[in-house]
Each structure stands twice: as structure tokens, then as C-alpha cells.
Amino acid sequence: MKLTLETERLILRPFREDDAEDMFNGWTSDDEVTKYITWNTHENIDTTKYILNLWISEYEKPERLNFSIELKDGNKLIGGIDVVGYDKGVPVIGYNLSRKYWNHGYMTEACKCLLEYLFSKGFEEVKIDAVVENVGSNRVIQKCGGVLVKTEEEFFPLRNKAYIVNRYIVKCGNMYLKNFFLYT
């Protein structure tokens, strides 16, 4: 689904073909950003372009919510956040952010915005996972009202490696909703 959401500092908008270079230079080629993600670091921009085109083609599916994260100040593309799937009807969120923009509250702001949108659509809860060692991501989830429900090993096939993953649930009542988003 093509949808744009806004927060005080961010625009969450559909990805466009011309985003490939910013994605590659910002995060898909950065081993630190992709360290705990299920997919491998992109070795060249062609991989990023291929994935980007797949995402764009999926916007026709009503359940597909995939947003680029853009700074309102300067229109700089800094990351992405999406519903990576549904577990028994419950949305599962995934995200990534260019390292240059870590520790500025941007991902917490984007995550709260997407959560608020999902809750406004009637979802009672949302799942978010983070590798235990990914301290920043675990902190984002906690700031968004995530409650740790279990920790378990998960195998990431594209990485051919197992990780210990924290599984969180964010329930509608766990998060203070303050109209983070505006539709366009």
C-alpha cells in the first residue's frame, strides 16, 4: 500500500527508484548497520536496486507497508521501516537506519509513528524482534512500549548463522499515543 506518514521531524514515505544510491551509501553497504539484520550487506548498488524494485512492486498489496525514512529538514533519506510480515495476523516490524543518524531518536520516532498507525487500524498488538547484542534496537523497542516476551535462538538463512533474539510485543495500551502521524 502506498501511504505517507509524518512526524515532527520525519516523513515516512514509499520508496522510489531514485532512492537506491542513498540506500546503498547510507545503510545497505554498511556492515555495522546490517550486522544484526536477516539479510547480507550489499556488495554493490545493483543488489540494492534489485531489492528496491521488488519492494516497489509490492506496494500494490494492501497489507504491504514499507516506508523510507526521510528527514523533513533537508529531505535526506536516512533509513527504512516496514511491516516485514504477519505472525498469526499480528504485524511484525523491522527497521534499519544509516549509522550517521543513530542516537538522535529518529528510529524511536519512526517506530512510534508506525505503531500508532497500526493501532489506529485496529491491531491490538505488534511484534518486534531484536538480536540480543543489538543494544540500540532493543532500546528503541523498549522506548516504544515493547515488553519482552521471550528470548530464543533463531537461524538467519541468508547469513547461515544463528542468533539469540529478544521477542517483544507492543500492545496498544502500552504506548502513549500522541498523534505522531498525519496521512497523505
C-alpha positions as CSV (number, residue, x, y, z in Angstrom):
1,M,0.0,0.0,0.0
2,K,1.3,3.4,-0.9
3,L,0.9,5.7,2.1
4,T,2.8,8.6,3.6
5,L,3.0,9.3,7.3
6,E,4.6,12.3,9.0
7,T,6.1,13.1,12.4
8,E,7.5,16.3,13.8
9,R,10.9,15.6,12.1
10,L,10.3,12.8,9.7
11,I,8.4,11.8,6.6
12,L,7.7,8.1,6.2
13,R,7.0,7.6,2.5
14,P,7.0,4.9,-0.1
15,F,10.4,4.1,-1.6
16,R,11.2,5.3,-5.1
17,E,13.6,4.0,-7.7
18,D,15.8,7.1,-7.2
19,D,16.4,6.1,-3.6
20,A,18.9,3.3,-4.5
21,E,22.1,5.4,-4.2
22,D,21.1,6.9,-0.8
23,M,20.2,3.5,0.5
24,F,23.4,1.9,-0.7
25,N,25.6,4.7,0.6
26,G,23.6,5.2,3.8
27,W,23.0,1.7,5.1
28,T,22.7,-1.3,2.8
29,S,26.5,-1.4,2.2
30,D,27.4,-0.7,5.9
31,D,28.4,-3.8,7.8
32,E,27.7,-2.1,11.1
33,V,24.1,-1.3,10.1
34,T,23.5,-4.8,8.7
35,K,25.3,-6.7,11.4
36,Y,22.1,-8.0,13.1
37,I,19.7,-7.9,10.1
38,T,18.4,-11.1,8.4
39,W,19.9,-10.1,5.0
40,N,23.6,-9.7,4.0
41,T,25.4,-6.4,3.4
42,H,25.0,-5.3,-0.2
43,E,28.3,-5.5,-2.1
44,N,27.2,-3.3,-4.9
45,I,24.4,-0.9,-5.8
46,D,22.9,-3.4,-8.3
47,T,21.8,-5.5,-5.3
48,T,20.2,-2.5,-3.7
49,K,18.4,-1.6,-6.9
50,Y,17.1,-5.2,-7.3
51,I,15.7,-5.3,-3.8
52,L,14.3,-1.7,-4.1
53,N,12.4,-2.7,-7.3
54,L,11.0,-5.8,-5.5
55,W,9.7,-3.5,-2.7
56,I,8.2,-1.0,-5.1
57,S,6.3,-3.8,-7.0
58,E,4.9,-5.0,-3.6
59,Y,3.1,-1.7,-2.9
60,E,0.1,-3.0,-4.8
61,K,-0.6,-5.4,-2.0
62,P,-2.8,-3.8,0.6
63,E,-1.1,-5.5,3.5
64,R,2.4,-4.3,2.4
65,L,3.6,-1.3,4.5
66,N,7.2,-0.4,3.7
67,F,8.5,3.2,4.3
68,S,11.6,5.1,3.6
69,I,12.5,7.4,6.5
70,E,13.3,10.9,5.3
71,L,14.3,13.9,7.4
72,K,12.0,16.8,6.8
73,D,14.9,19.2,7.3
74,G,16.8,18.7,4.0
75,N,14.8,15.8,2.6
76,K,17.6,13.4,3.4
77,L,16.8,9.6,3.2
78,I,18.2,8.0,6.4
79,G,16.6,4.6,6.7
80,G,13.6,2.3,6.3
81,I,10.9,0.8,8.4
82,D,8.2,-1.7,7.4
83,V,5.8,-4.5,8.3
84,V,8.0,-7.4,7.4
85,G,5.2,-9.9,7.7
86,Y,2.3,-11.0,9.9
87,D,2.5,-13.7,12.6
88,K,-1.0,-15.2,13.1
89,G,-2.4,-11.8,11.9
90,V,-0.1,-9.7,14.1
91,P,2.1,-7.3,12.3
92,V,5.9,-7.7,12.7
93,I,8.0,-4.6,12.3
94,G,11.6,-4.4,11.0
95,Y,13.8,-1.3,10.5
96,N,17.2,0.0,9.7
97,L,18.9,3.4,9.9
98,S,22.0,4.9,8.5
99,R,24.8,4.9,11.2
100,K,25.3,8.6,10.8
101,Y,21.8,9.1,12.3
102,W,22.0,6.7,15.2
103,N,21.3,8.1,18.7
104,H,19.2,11.1,17.7
105,G,15.8,9.5,18.4
106,Y,14.9,9.2,14.8
107,M,14.1,5.4,14.8
108,T,12.1,5.7,18.0
109,E,10.1,8.5,16.4
110,A,9.6,6.5,13.2
111,C,8.7,3.3,15.1
112,K,6.1,5.1,17.3
113,C,4.6,6.6,14.2
114,L,4.2,3.2,12.5
115,L,2.9,1.7,15.7
116,E,0.3,4.4,16.1
117,Y,-0.8,3.9,12.6
118,L,-1.2,0.2,13.0
119,F,-3.1,0.6,16.3
120,S,-5.4,3.2,14.5
121,K,-6.2,0.4,12.0
122,G,-7.5,-1.9,14.8
123,F,-4.4,-4.0,15.5
124,E,-4.3,-4.7,19.3
125,E,-0.6,-5.6,19.3
126,V,2.6,-5.6,17.2
127,K,5.7,-7.8,17.3
128,I,9.2,-6.5,17.1
129,D,12.4,-8.7,17.4
130,A,16.0,-7.7,18.0
131,V,19.2,-9.6,18.3
132,V,20.3,-9.5,22.0
133,E,23.6,-7.9,21.2
134,N,21.9,-5.1,19.2
135,V,21.6,-2.8,22.2
136,G,20.3,0.2,20.2
137,S,17.5,-1.7,18.6
138,N,16.4,-3.3,21.9
139,R,16.4,0.2,23.4
140,V,14.2,1.6,20.6
141,I,11.7,-1.2,21.2
142,Q,11.6,-0.6,24.9
143,K,11.1,3.2,24.4
144,C,8.1,2.3,22.2
145,G,6.5,0.3,24.9
146,G,7.8,-3.1,23.9
147,V,7.5,-5.9,26.5
148,L,10.0,-8.7,26.3
149,V,8.1,-12.0,26.0
150,K,10.9,-14.4,25.3
151,T,14.5,-14.8,24.2
152,E,15.3,-17.7,21.8
153,E,17.7,-18.8,19.1
154,E,16.8,-18.0,15.5
155,F,18.6,-19.1,12.4
156,F,19.0,-16.5,9.7
157,P,19.3,-18.5,6.5
158,L,20.8,-15.7,4.3
159,R,23.5,-15.3,6.9
160,N,23.8,-19.0,7.5
161,K,24.1,-18.2,11.2
162,A,22.1,-18.5,14.4
163,Y,21.4,-15.5,16.7
164,I,19.9,-15.1,20.1
165,V,16.8,-12.9,19.6
166,N,14.7,-10.9,22.0
167,R,11.0,-11.1,21.1
168,Y,8.9,-8.2,22.1
169,I,5.2,-7.4,22.0
170,V,3.9,-3.8,21.9
171,K,0.2,-3.6,22.9
172,C,-1.9,-0.7,22.1
173,G,-2.3,0.3,25.7
174,N,1.5,0.1,26.4
175,M,2.3,3.1,24.2
176,Y,1.3,6.7,24.8
177,L,-0.3,7.7,21.5
178,K,0.1,11.4,20.7
179,N,-1.0,11.6,17.1
180,F,2.5,11.1,15.8
181,F,1.4,10.7,12.2
182,L,-0.6,12.6,9.6
183,Y,-1.8,10.7,6.5
184,T,-1.2,12.0,3.0
